[in-house]
Amino acid sequence: MKIEKLENHQDLGKRAGQIGAEAIRQAIRKQGYANIILATGQSQFETIQELVRAEDLDWSKVRMFHLDEYIGLPVTHLASFRKYLTERFVSHVPALAEVVLIDGEVVPAEEECQRLARKIMDNPIDVAFVGIGENGHLAFNDPPADFEETSPYIVVNLDKQCRQQQLGEGWFPSLEDVPLQAISMSISQIMKSKKIICAVPDSRKAQAVKDCLSGEVSNMHPASILQQHPDCTCFVDNGSGALLP
């Protein structure tokens, strides 16, 4: 794992997006297509904007997956990650080869997990864009995360700190409105990605960044597992990287 420190969140997003876009181009040049994972949330705004601006990138050869989605949340809801990715990414680039979104309204959710598993097992990921939560989570794998879970997508319970982060970012009017469960890509599936771009801006992530990037690998700091990935770069800014040694 490598760490790059940028001045601010704008520079961070630009750098992460540029490195990610080039990795997508390389995959297309090598094999004729690219499979990617996109993350959501405030921390990914600038990275996704930079991807949208990328030149000489044939999006028709790109298949997109995403990391997680709330269970039971309508796609029309402000906090829906399907809505987020459609409005911020999919609608701004030429038609992709395929857009594989998580439908959190499927009942039971386990059926959706199985559908997604079949799809991603047929399409190994070339480039994964991820972030780190305030509680150190990776996707919605809150601590203590299950590093041994082999299913590509799983139903998870969201802990209070995770839900408070969603409230604090303005996605929900109250803590009671934040769903208690989500469908999340598993840790093991994320780690199968050939390349991982981890974008983590903002001082509110400083403790999580310190714990995950400079501490020991532990399921109490789920994103610390990224230290063991052979091709992962974590991008931090002066705020999020303030506590790094």
C-alpha positions in Angstrom: 0.0 0.0 0.0 1.2 3.5 -0.9 0.0 6.8 0.7 -0.1 10.1 -1.2 -0.8 13.3 0.7 -2.3 16.3 -1.1 -3.0 19.8 0.1 -6.8 19.7 0.1 -9.8 17.7 -0.9 -9.9 19.3 -4.4 -6.3 18.3 -5.2 -6.9 14.9 -3.6 -9.9 14.1 -5.8 -8.2 15.3 -8.9 -5.2 13.2 -8.3 -7.2 10.1 -7.3 -9.4 10.5 -10.3 -6.5 10.9 -12.7 -4.7 7.9 -11.4 -7.9 5.9 -11.5 -8.7 7.0 -15.0 -5.3 6.0 -16.3 -5.7 2.6 -14.6 -9.0 2.1 -16.5 -7.4 3.0 -19.8 -4.6 0.6 -19.1 -7.1 -2.2 -18.5 -8.9 -1.4 -21.7 -5.6 -1.4 -23.7 -4.6 -4.7 -22.2 -7.8 -6.7 -22.4 -10.3 -4.6 -24.3 -12.6 -3.8 -21.3 -12.5 -2.7 -17.7 -14.6 -3.6 -14.7 -14.7 -1.0 -12.0 -16.2 -0.3 -8.6 -17.3 3.1 -7.5 -17.8 4.4 -4.0 -20.2 7.1 -2.9 -20.6 9.7 -0.2 -19.2 13.2 0.3 -15.6 12.0 0.2 -16.0 10.8 -3.4 -17.4 14.0 -5.0 -14.2 15.3 -6.5 -12.8 11.9 -7.5 -16.0 11.1 -9.5 -16.0 14.6 -11.0 -12.4 14.0 -12.2 -13.5 10.6 -13.7 -16.3 12.4 -15.6 -13.8 14.9 -17.0 -11.4 12.1 -18.1 -10.4 12.3 -21.8 -9.6 9.5 -24.2 -11.5 7.0 -22.1 -13.9 4.7 -23.9 -16.7 4.3 -21.4 -18.5 1.9 -23.7 -15.9 -0.7 -22.7 -16.4 -0.2 -18.9 -18.7 -2.2 -16.6 -19.5 -0.4 -13.3 -20.3 -2.0 -9.9 -20.8 -0.2 -6.7 -19.9 -0.9 -3.1 -23.1 -0.8 -1.0 -26.7 0.4 -0.7 -29.2 0.8 2.1 -31.9 -1.9 2.5 -35.4 -0.6 2.0 -34.5 2.9 0.8 -36.3 4.0 -2.3 -34.1 5.0 -5.3 -35.8 8.4 -5.2 -34.4 9.1 -1.7 -31.7 11.7 -1.3 -29.4 9.2 0.3 -29.8 6.4 -2.2 -26.5 5.4 -3.6 -28.1 4.3 -6.9 -29.5 7.9 -7.2 -26.1 9.3 -6.3 -24.2 7.3 -8.9 -26.8 7.8 -11.6 -26.9 11.6 -11.1 -23.2 12.2 -10.5 -21.6 9.7 -12.8 -23.7 7.6 -15.1 -25.7 10.5 -16.6 -22.5 12.5 -17.2 -20.5 9.9 -19.2 -21.2 8.1 -22.5 -23.2 4.9 -22.2 -21.2 2.3 -20.2 -21.0 -1.4 -21.2 -23.1 -2.2 -18.2 -24.2 -0.5 -14.9 -24.6 -3.0 -12.1 -26.4 -1.2 -9.3 -27.5 -2.7 -5.9 -31.2 -2.8 -5.5 -31.8 -2.4 -1.8 -35.6 -2.7 -2.2 -35.5 -6.4 -3.3 -37.1 -8.7 -0.7 -35.4 -10.7 0.6 -32.2 -8.8 0.3 -30.3 -12.1 0.2 -31.7 -12.7 -3.3 -30.1 -9.4 -4.5 -26.8 -10.5 -2.9 -26.9 -13.7 -4.9 -27.7 -11.9 -8.2 -24.8 -9.5 -7.6 -22.5 -12.4 -6.7 -23.1 -14.1 -9.9 -22.5 -11.0 -11.9 -19.2 -10.0 -10.2 -17.8 -13.5 -10.2 -18.1 -13.4 -14.0 -16.4 -10.0 -14.1 -13.2 -9.6 -12.0 -12.6 -6.1 -10.9 -9.7 -4.1 -12.5 -10.0 -0.9 -10.6 -11.9 -0.3 -7.3 -12.5 3.2 -6.0 -13.1 3.1 -2.2 -13.1 5.3 0.9 -12.7 5.0 4.6 -15.5 5.8 7.0 -15.2 7.7 10.3 -15.4 4.4 12.1 -12.8 2.9 9.8 -15.3 0.9 7.7 -14.6 -0.3 4.2 -17.8 -0.2 2.2 -20.4 -0.8 4.9 -18.2 -3.4 6.7 -18.3 -1.8 10.1 -16.1 -3.0 13.0 -15.6 -5.7 13.9 -15.5 -6.6 10.2 -15.5 -10.2 8.9 -12.3 -10.6 7.0 -13.1 -14.3 6.4 -16.5 -13.9 4.7 -16.2 -15.2 1.2 -19.6 -14.2 -0.3 -19.1 -11.2 -2.6 -22.1 -9.3 -1.3 -23.6 -9.6 2.2 -26.3 -8.1 4.4 -24.8 -6.0 7.2 -26.0 -4.2 10.3 -24.9 -0.6 10.4 -23.4 0.6 13.7 -24.3 3.8 15.4 -21.1 5.7 14.4 -21.7 4.8 10.8 -25.3 6.0 10.9 -24.2 9.2 12.7 -21.8 9.9 9.8 -24.6 9.6 7.3 -26.7 12.0 9.4 -23.7 14.4 9.8 -23.2 14.5 6.0 -26.8 15.7 5.6 -28.3 12.6 3.9 -31.0 12.1 6.5 -33.1 14.5 8.7 -32.6 12.4 11.9 -30.7 9.4 13.2 -33.9 7.4 13.3 -34.3 7.9 9.6 -31.0 6.2 8.8 -31.5 2.6 7.8 -30.3 -0.1 10.2 -29.1 -2.5 7.4 -27.4 -2.4 4.0 -26.1 -4.6 1.3 -22.4 -4.3 1.2 -19.6 -5.7 -0.9 -17.5 -7.9 1.4 -13.9 -7.2 2.5 -12.7 -10.3 0.6 -14.4 -9.2 -2.6 -12.9 -5.7 -2.4 -9.4 -7.2 -1.8 -9.8 -9.3 -5.0 -9.6 -6.0 -7.1 -6.5 -5.7 -9.2 -6.0 -2.1 -8.2 -7.5 -0.1 -5.4 -7.8 3.7 -5.3 -8.7 4.9 -1.8 -9.7 8.6 -1.5 -10.1 9.9 2.1 -10.3 13.7 2.5 -11.4 15.7 5.5 -10.1 16.1 9.1 -13.1 14.2 10.5 -11.5 11.1 9.0 -8.1 11.8 10.6 -8.3 9.3 13.5 -9.7 6.6 11.2 -6.9 7.2 8.7 -4.3 7.0 11.4 -5.7 3.7 12.8 -6.2 2.1 9.4 -3.1 3.2 7.5 -0.4 3.4 10.2 -1.7 0.9 12.9 -1.8 -2.9 12.8 -4.2 -4.7 10.6 -7.3 -5.4 12.7 -11.0 -6.1 12.0 -11.7 -3.3 14.5 -10.3 -1.0 11.9 -11.7 -2.7 8.8 -9.9 -0.5 6.1 -6.6 -1.5 7.7 -6.8 -4.6 5.5 -5.8 -2.4 2.6 -2.3 -2.4 3.9 -2.1 -6.0 2.6 -3.2 -5.3 -0.9 -0.4 -5.5 -3.5 -1.6 -2.4 -5.5 -3.5 0.0 -3.4 -2.9 3.8 -3.1 -4.5 5.8 -0.4 -4.9 9.5 -1.1 -5.2 11.8 2.0 -5.2 15.5 2.4 -3.7 17.8 5.1 -6.9 17.3 7.2 -7.3 13.5 7.0 -3.6 12.8 7.1 -2.9 15.1 10.1 -2.3 12.3 12.6 -0.2 10.1 10.3 3.4 9.7 11.5 
